[in-house]
């Protein structure tokens, strides 16, 4: 794709797949905006506290946009730790939770569901009640759609949710009647916020704590409403406790959540798959730990990495993994 090729010009490492796509997509968006000179634009690039890579994204993006002459485009880079205190925190969480629920729907339904939700948002009529109706509709669709196997997929979220970056492997699996349980963004952030609040009680305002509690209550409503058929875990605390048994303070690229989510996969999935850019530090570190623990639990696991190049290795590994899952089922029957 054009945007990826543009982004690749500004990187030199095979391990920078997600950053190449990040830069390329922003440059392409800026070029489209340039055609409408009356449009005032700001790009939102969230970051974490500390020295994580995404903390550099905003500054690097600013530098590269300036090189292209996009000085008038502003960049807003809030810390993810501060989201629950923002005035729009409820809207952010509702949007993420909605997206996660739609990703639980059968593949053929998602585009229409998303279009319908977008219309409600534009008309300022999207509410919690609409969210519950959406989840109920998707629950029925899941129950009526037969699948061969279910796989929980975790990892670096730009790769996880991009057909281009993951070479369409997840999409192809869904078209092969494999249910993909995508790592939920809302659950990931809620886990992150709760852990941050526990470690930094002196920084947490009453409003912050109130919003987190509200998010968790809404989260629980969805779980009850769907009878736990979605990719959400029934307890955020369970995920955090599972992560605490590995590397308690590891937070890079949501690595702590990725650990906890994989280790609480449970009986709803036949296996676990991790996807990330090649040489992504968090993917390498979490992969070693997850592989060891899931092997001890007898849960099949596969780790796929991508560098933007075309090759058959990942497809072959995936086909072998699916064959193993199917054969494992029939052998144990």
N, C-alpha and C positions, 0 to 999 in steps of 0.2 A: 504494500500500500504506500501511496505517496507520502503520507504523514510520517510513517516509520522510516522511510528512506531519508527524509529531511532530518529527523531526529538523530539518525545514526551518524550523520556528518559531525555531530557535536560530541560523540563519545568514541572511546578507543578500546573499550574492553568488551569481551563476549559476555561478561557478567552484568552488563548494563542494559539488558533487554527492556525492563520496565521503564528505566529512565529515558531510553531512546524514544519509546512510545509516548512518554509524558511530554518531552520537549517537542517532538514532532506534531503531536495533536494540538498543543498550544500555539505553535507557529501557524499551523494551518487555520485554526480558528481565528487567530489575529488577522490573517490575510483576508479571510471572508468578511470580517468586521470592517476592514479598511475600505471595502466597497461602499459602506454606508457611513460616511464621515460624521453623521449626526448622532451616531450611537456612542454613548458613554459606557465603557466596559471595565469591569474589574474581574480578574481571575481569582478564584478561591483555592488556595493550596494549603490544606491543613498540615501541621507538623507536630511532632512530639517534643517534650523537653529533653535535654541531654544532647548527646553527640550522634544521634542516629542519622542515617543517610537522608531521610526525608526532611530533616531539619535544614539541609543544604539546598533542597529543591527550589524554594522560593527565591533565594539569592541567585542561583544559577539561571533560573528562568528569567529573572529580571535582567541579568547581564546579556543573555542571548536575545531576548526581545528587543533590548536597546540596540544591539548590533543590527537588527533588521529594521530599525527606525520606529518601533512601536512604543515610543516614550509616553504616549498619552494613555496607554492601557495600564491600569493600576493592578497591584497584586495585594490581596488580603490573605495573610497567612496566620490564622489563629492557632493557638495550641489546643490540641485535642483534649488535654487535661481540663481545659477551661470551658468546654462546650456546655456542660450542664448549667453554667451560670449565665450563658448568653440569653438574650431576649427571645431568640428564635430557636432555643434548644428543643422545645416541644415539636416544632415543625421539622427540625432535623431528624429527630428520633422517629417520628411518625413516617417520614419519607423513607428512611432506611428500613424500618420494619415492614412497610408496604412492599418495598422492593424485594425483601427476603421472602415474603409470603408469595409474591408472584413467581419468584424463582423456584418455589416448591410445586407450582402448577405443572401439569404435563406440558411438554415443549410446545405443542401446537396451539396452546391457549394463550401463551404469554403476551404476544404482540397485541392481541385484541384487549386483553385485560389492562395492559399498560396504557393503551390509548384511551380506554374508558376512564381510568383513574386520572389521567392528565386532563381530561375534559372537566372532571369534578373539581380538580385543583384550580384550573383556570377560572372556573365559575365561583371559586371560593366556597364550595359546598362539600368538600371532602372532610369527613369527621371520623371520630372513633367508631361510630355506628356503621359507617360505610366500610371501615376496615374489618369489623367483625363479620359483616355480610360477605365481604370478599373472601375472608378465611373460610367461612362456611361453604361457599361455592367451590372453592378449590379443594377442600376436604372431600366433598362428594366426588369431584372429578378424579382425585387420586384413588379413591376407593373403587371407582368404576373403570380404572385403567390398569390392565394387567401388565406386570413387568417380570422380566426373568430374574434380575438381581438388583440390589440396591447398594450403592457405593457412597460413602461419605468422602467428600473432597475438600481438603484444607489447603492452605498455602498462602503464597504472595497474592494478595487480592487483585492487582492489575492483571496478572496472568490468569488467575482463576476465572475472571469474568469477561475475558476477551477471547473470542473465537480465533482471532488472528494470532494473538500471542501464544495461545496453547495449541495452535495448529488445528483447531476444530475437533480435537480429540474428544472433549466432553460432549459437544454437540453430536458427534457421530455415535457416541455410546448411547445417548438418549434416543437417537433415531433407530438404534439396534434394540430398543426396548429395555435398556438398562436405566434404572432410576438413579439420577445423580442428586445427592443431598448436599447442596452447596453450603459451605461455611457461611453462616449468617452475619452480615455486617453489623446489624443492630445488637446481636448477642455479643459479638466481638467487642464492640465499644462499651456495652453495659458492663461486661466483665472487666474491661480496662478501667472504667470509671470507678467501679466498686473497689477494685484493688488500690487504685490511687487514693481514694478517700480513706481507706484503712491505714495506708502508710503515712498519710499527711493530714491527720485530723485538724491540725492547727491552721491549715489553709482552706478548710472546707466551710463554706457559709451555710446558714440555715436554708437558703434558697437552693443551693447546690444539692444538699442532702434531700430536700423535699422533691426536687425534680428527679433525682435518681430513684427515689422510692416510687414516684409516679410512673416512671418508665418501667420499673420492675412489675408494678401492678398490671399495667397494660400488657406487658410481656406474658404474665401468668394468665390473663384473660384469653389470650390467643391460644396458649397451650391447652387450656381447659376446653375452649370452644372447638379446637381441632382434634381433641382427644389424643394429643401428643403424636400426631401423624406427620408433622412437619420436621424439618431438620434441626429445630431448636431442642436444646437439652431442657429437662424439666426443672433444672436448678442451676442458676449462675454460680452459687456457692460451691456446688459439686465440681464444676469445671475448675474453679480457682483452687480448690483443695487438691484436685488431681495434679494441677500444675505445681503446687507447693511441694509436692513429693519429688519433683525433679529438680528444677532450678528456680527457686522461689522468686528471685528478683530479676529474672531475665524478662525484658520487655521489648527488645528490639524488633521492629516490624511485626509487633503483636505476636512474637514468638511464644510468649507465655500462654497466651490464649490458644495458639495452634497446638501446643503440647497438651493442654487440658482437654481441648475438644477431641483430639484423636484418642486420648486415653479413656474417654468416657463414651466411646462410640456405641457400646452396648449392643443389644440384640436387634436394633432396627436396621442394621446394615450388615451386608455380607463381607465387606472389606473396606479398607481405608486407602485413599490415594492422596498424595501430596504433590502439588505443582508449584514451580517457582522458576525464576531466571537461573540460568547456569551460574554457579559460584556465588549465589546469594548467601551471605554469611548465615543468616537466620535459618534458611532452608537446610544448609549443611549441618548446623548444630542440632536443630530440632530433629532432623531426619535420623541421625545416629541414635538419639534417645528413643524416639518413637518406634523405630524398627526393633530395637532390643526389647522394649516392654510389650509391644503388641505380639512379638514372636512368642514371648513367655505366656501370653494370654491365649495364643492360638488364633489370633485375628489376622487374616491376610493383609499385607501392606505393600504398596508400590510407590516409589518416588520418581517423578518425572521432572526433568529440567529442560529448559528451552533457551536457545541462544539466537533465535531469529533465522537460522539457516534451515533449509529444507533437507530433511533426512528421514529415513524409514525406521530408525531405531525405536523412537517412542511409540510409534504405531505397532511395531512388532512386540514390544514389551507389554503394551496395553492388551493386545489380542491374546498374548500368552496368559496374562493375568486373568482376563475374563474366562478363558478356557479352563484355567485352574479353579476359578470360583464355581463354574458349572459342574466340573468334574468332581470337585470336592463335595458338592451337594449330593450328586448321584451316588458317590461312593459311600457316603454316610447314611444314605437312605436304606 
